[in-house]
Amino acid sequence: MRFLLACLVAFGLLISGCDKPPAFKSTDISGVDWGKNFSLTDHTGTPRQLADYKGKAVVLFFGYTQCPDICPTTLATMNEAMKLLGGDAARVQVLFATLDPARDTQALLAQYVPQFNASFVGLRGDDATMAATAKDFRAFYAKVPGATPTTYTIDHSTGSYAFDPQGRLRLLLKHGDDPANIAADLKLLLAGK
């Protein structure tokens, strides 16, 4: 009886080792039913959906070009992560979706976003489309009035959303995380973890 029990315990340990979840450094949100797709226009004027990037890991961040700190820091961090990925960077697409379509024109996004990395893509839509897209991702944002009608700021969520190459939302990347942690998580996604 002891032998049989020992065999069952050993077998259970062996099987449980096979199903060990990946050791993501970011928050694993696999299985959430958020942001299945989006229909926005990129900074070249091309309509884009999540499905356009199938086969690549995708990182989507909501922000705006006049953001004084969070947005440029996030894009700079993603650029550093891309450098750490080496050749795998070609299999990752970073998307910056503006929450300020009134000021973030196609031309401004085309100038701003690629400054951080030539492969990064800026996305936009009208106010209603951006509101619906942000809501679909559970991303918070609110306009904060400034001294004049055009000097407002936008408070917004700071996390980035990472999709695996099959288009499944998997991770919430924390603002301020180390580029090495982000690169490690993206490598896991690219490896099918």
Secondary structure, 3 states (H helix, E strand, C coil): CHHHHHHHHHHHHHHHHHCCCCCCCCEECCCCCCCCCCCEEECCCCEECHHHHCCCEEEEEEECCCCCCHHHHHHHHHHHHHHHHHHHHHHEEEEEEECCCCCCCHHHHHHHHHHCCCCCEEEECCHHHHHHHHHHCCCCEEEECCCCCCCCEEEECCCEEEECCCCCEEEEECCCCCHHHHHHHHHHHHCCC
